[in-house]
Amino acid sequence: MATERLSMHKTREILRQKWFLGRTHRQTATSNGTSPGAVGSVLARAKAAGLTTWDQVTQLDDEALERALYGTAVVEPGVTPAEPDCAWIHRERHRPHVTLELLHLEYLRQHPNGLRYTAFCNRYRAWLARRGLVMRQVHVAGEKMFVDYAGKKPSLVDPATGAVTEVELFVAVLGASSYTYAEATRSQRGPDWIGSHCRARILRWCAARRRVRLRGAPHNRNSVPDSVTWPQLREPRAGLEVLAGGDT
């Protein structure tokens, strides 16, 4: 979802706290009532505009700063801003760490008088809607859990020696609620893979219990009808399902 642009007063204050006071993203975000992501976005735009110090910012008035960060130069009457290449945007978004924010910056480098960020995002989403490619799925609470390893490997740092060890990041997400379980393992080999599944199943177990209670079943397990299947944390079939490649 496209985010609204910050006011120039708040944008200027973010740059002042980061470059003049040397505060962290989180401290700056808390002070200005924004998110750390919004702070990072302002910094990315400033650096793309060639601004790297607070002294450079103080030399610009609000109009010049806005034009530098967002490319909002005055458009001549009758001139239509260049339309973004939505097919290119879609291809680029599949690359690691590429966001609509970064693609908008690239678009503005080519078209300084182009669309603002919100309009840019709306054009892309309208293009996606016209493609009509939809894979609609209905997820029942506690029924499915999607698992995979993250593409980018994190690292563990030994606080005593400073040694850095690269690890794998296992992620499990419930289809209905998007509740997420993640853990670091040494490898993607069988024992680590199955062990992560067993530990992640507690997430699915809790979701299944919540589904039963939301449907009005009594909290006393002895009074639940026999038709209700209670998930087992140490269900013997878990290993078989993993090895067979089925849903876990």
C-alpha positions as CSV (number, residue, x, y, z in Angstrom):
1,M,0.0,0.0,0.0
2,A,1.4,3.4,-0.9
3,T,2.3,5.6,2.0
4,E,1.7,9.3,2.2
5,R,4.6,11.7,1.9
6,L,6.0,13.2,5.1
7,S,5.8,16.9,5.5
8,M,8.9,18.9,4.8
9,H,9.1,19.9,8.4
10,K,9.2,16.3,9.5
11,T,11.5,15.3,6.7
12,R,14.0,18.0,7.6
13,E,13.8,17.0,11.3
14,I,14.6,13.4,10.4
15,L,17.6,14.4,8.4
16,R,18.7,16.7,11.2
17,Q,18.5,14.0,13.9
18,K,20.3,11.5,11.7
19,W,23.1,13.6,10.3
20,F,23.6,16.3,12.9
21,L,22.7,14.5,16.1
22,G,23.7,11.0,15.0
23,R,20.7,9.3,16.4
24,T,19.6,5.8,15.4
25,H,16.7,5.0,13.0
26,R,14.5,3.8,16.0
27,Q,15.3,6.9,18.1
28,T,14.6,9.2,15.2
29,A,11.3,7.4,14.3
30,T,10.1,7.6,17.9
31,S,10.9,11.3,18.2
32,N,9.0,12.1,15.0
33,G,6.1,9.8,15.3
34,T,7.0,7.7,12.3
35,S,8.3,4.2,11.6
36,P,12.0,3.2,11.2
37,G,11.1,2.3,7.6
38,A,10.0,5.8,6.9
39,V,13.2,7.1,8.3
40,G,15.2,4.8,6.0
41,S,13.0,5.9,3.1
42,V,13.8,9.6,3.7
43,L,17.5,8.8,3.9
44,A,17.4,6.8,0.7
45,R,15.8,9.6,-1.2
46,A,18.2,12.2,0.2
47,K,21.3,10.1,-0.8
48,A,19.8,9.5,-4.2
49,A,19.5,13.3,-4.6
50,G,23.2,13.7,-3.7
51,L,22.5,15.0,-0.1
52,T,24.8,13.4,2.5
53,T,25.3,16.0,5.2
54,W,23.1,18.3,7.3
55,D,24.9,21.4,6.0
56,Q,23.7,20.6,2.5
57,V,20.1,20.4,3.7
58,T,20.3,23.8,5.6
59,Q,21.1,25.5,2.3
60,L,17.8,24.4,0.8
61,D,14.4,25.9,1.4
62,D,11.4,23.6,1.7
63,E,10.5,23.9,-1.9
64,A,14.0,23.0,-3.1
65,L,14.3,20.2,-0.6
66,E,10.9,18.7,-1.8
67,R,12.0,19.0,-5.4
68,A,15.3,17.3,-4.7
69,L,13.7,14.4,-2.7
70,Y,10.6,13.8,-4.7
71,G,11.2,15.4,-8.1
72,T,8.1,17.6,-7.9
73,A,9.1,20.3,-10.3
74,V,6.4,22.4,-11.8
75,V,4.9,20.7,-14.9
76,E,4.0,23.0,-17.8
77,P,0.3,23.2,-18.6
78,G,-0.8,20.5,-20.9
79,V,2.2,18.3,-20.3
80,T,1.4,14.8,-19.0
81,P,3.9,13.1,-16.6
82,A,5.6,10.1,-18.1
83,E,3.9,6.8,-17.4
84,P,5.9,4.2,-15.5
85,D,6.9,1.0,-17.3
86,C,4.8,-1.4,-15.2
87,A,6.1,-4.5,-16.9
88,W,9.7,-3.4,-15.9
89,I,8.5,-2.6,-12.4
90,H,7.0,-6.1,-12.1
91,R,10.2,-7.8,-13.3
92,E,12.4,-5.7,-11.0
93,R,10.3,-6.5,-7.9
94,H,11.3,-10.1,-8.2
95,R,14.9,-9.2,-7.4
96,P,16.2,-9.4,-3.8
97,H,15.7,-6.2,-1.7
98,V,14.0,-4.3,-4.5
99,T,11.0,-2.2,-3.4
100,L,8.5,0.2,-5.0
101,E,10.3,3.0,-3.1
102,L,13.6,2.2,-4.9
103,L,11.9,1.8,-8.3
104,H,10.2,5.1,-7.9
105,L,13.6,6.7,-7.2
106,E,14.9,5.2,-10.4
107,Y,11.9,6.4,-12.3
108,L,12.4,9.9,-11.0
109,R,16.1,9.9,-12.2
110,Q,14.8,9.3,-15.7
111,H,11.7,11.6,-15.4
112,P,12.3,14.4,-12.9
113,N,8.8,15.8,-13.5
114,G,7.2,12.3,-13.2
115,L,4.5,11.0,-10.9
116,R,4.6,11.3,-7.2
117,Y,5.1,8.1,-5.2
118,T,1.4,7.5,-4.4
119,A,0.3,7.9,-8.0
120,F,3.3,5.7,-9.1
121,C,2.1,2.9,-6.8
122,N,-1.5,3.3,-7.9
123,R,-0.5,3.0,-11.6
124,Y,1.4,-0.2,-10.9
125,R,-1.4,-1.8,-8.8
126,A,-4.0,-0.9,-11.4
127,W,-1.8,-2.6,-14.0
128,L,-1.6,-5.7,-11.8
129,A,-5.4,-5.8,-11.4
130,R,-5.9,-5.7,-15.2
131,R,-3.7,-8.7,-15.7
132,G,-6.3,-10.8,-13.9
133,L,-3.9,-13.4,-12.6
134,V,-5.4,-14.5,-9.3
135,M,-4.8,-17.7,-7.3
136,R,-7.5,-17.5,-4.7
137,Q,-7.1,-20.0,-1.8
138,V,-9.3,-20.6,1.2
139,H,-7.3,-21.3,4.4
140,V,-8.9,-22.9,7.4
141,A,-7.3,-22.0,10.8
142,G,-4.7,-24.5,11.8
143,E,-5.1,-26.6,8.7
144,K,-2.1,-25.6,6.6
145,M,1.4,-24.3,7.4
146,F,3.7,-23.2,4.7
147,V,7.4,-23.7,5.3
148,D,10.7,-22.7,3.6
149,Y,14.2,-21.4,4.2
150,A,14.9,-17.7,3.7
151,G,16.9,-16.9,0.6
152,K,19.4,-14.7,2.4
153,K,21.3,-16.4,5.2
154,P,21.7,-14.5,8.6
155,S,24.7,-14.8,10.7
156,L,25.4,-15.4,14.4
157,V,28.1,-13.5,16.1
158,D,29.9,-14.9,19.2
159,P,30.1,-12.1,21.7
160,A,33.2,-13.5,23.3
161,T,35.3,-14.1,20.2
162,G,33.6,-12.0,17.6
163,A,33.5,-15.1,15.3
164,V,30.7,-14.9,12.6
165,T,28.9,-18.1,11.7
166,E,26.5,-18.2,8.8
167,V,23.2,-20.1,9.5
168,E,20.0,-21.0,7.8
169,L,16.7,-19.2,8.6
170,F,13.7,-21.6,8.8
171,V,10.3,-19.9,8.4
172,A,6.8,-21.3,8.9
173,V,3.6,-19.3,8.3
174,L,0.0,-20.3,8.9
175,G,-2.2,-19.8,5.9
176,A,-5.2,-18.4,7.6
177,S,-3.7,-16.0,10.2
178,S,-0.2,-15.4,8.8
179,Y,1.2,-16.2,12.2
180,T,4.9,-16.8,11.7
181,Y,7.5,-19.0,13.4
182,A,11.2,-18.6,12.6
183,E,14.4,-20.1,13.9
184,A,18.0,-20.3,12.9
185,T,19.6,-23.7,12.2
186,R,23.1,-24.8,11.3
187,S,22.1,-26.4,8.0
188,Q,19.2,-27.5,5.7
189,R,20.0,-31.1,6.2
190,G,17.4,-33.7,7.2
191,P,17.7,-33.6,11.1
192,D,17.6,-29.8,11.1
193,W,14.7,-29.7,8.6
194,I,12.6,-32.2,10.5
195,G,13.5,-30.7,13.9
196,S,12.3,-27.3,12.8
197,H,9.0,-28.8,11.6
198,C,8.5,-30.4,15.0
199,R,9.1,-27.2,16.9
200,A,7.0,-25.1,14.5
201,R,4.0,-27.5,14.9
202,I,3.2,-25.8,18.3
203,L,2.1,-22.8,16.2
204,R,-0.3,-24.9,14.2
205,W,-1.5,-26.6,17.4
206,C,-2.4,-23.3,19.0
207,A,-4.2,-22.1,15.9
208,A,-6.3,-25.3,15.8
209,R,-7.3,-24.9,19.5
210,R,-8.3,-21.3,18.8
211,R,-10.4,-22.4,15.9
212,V,-12.3,-24.9,18.0
213,R,-12.9,-22.4,20.7
214,L,-14.1,-19.7,18.3
215,R,-16.6,-22.2,17.0
216,G,-18.2,-22.4,20.4
217,A,-16.7,-25.7,21.6
218,P,-16.4,-26.0,25.5
219,H,-13.0,-25.2,27.0
220,N,-13.2,-28.6,28.8
221,R,-11.5,-31.1,26.4
222,N,-13.5,-34.0,27.8
223,S,-16.7,-32.4,26.6
224,V,-15.6,-31.8,23.1
225,P,-17.4,-34.1,20.5
226,D,-15.5,-37.1,19.1
227,S,-15.7,-35.5,15.6
228,V,-13.1,-32.9,16.7
229,T,-9.6,-34.1,15.9
230,W,-7.1,-32.6,18.4
231,P,-3.6,-32.0,16.9
232,Q,-0.8,-33.7,18.7
233,L,2.6,-31.9,19.2
234,R,4.5,-35.2,18.8
235,E,2.2,-36.8,16.2
236,P,4.1,-39.8,14.7
237,R,2.9,-39.0,11.2
238,A,4.8,-35.7,11.2
239,G,8.0,-37.3,10.0
240,L,6.3,-39.3,7.3
241,E,4.5,-36.2,6.0
242,V,7.8,-34.3,5.8
243,L,9.5,-37.1,3.9
244,A,6.6,-37.6,1.6
245,G,6.6,-33.9,0.8
246,G,3.0,-33.4,2.1
247,D,1.4,-30.6,4.0
248,T,2.8,-30.2,7.6
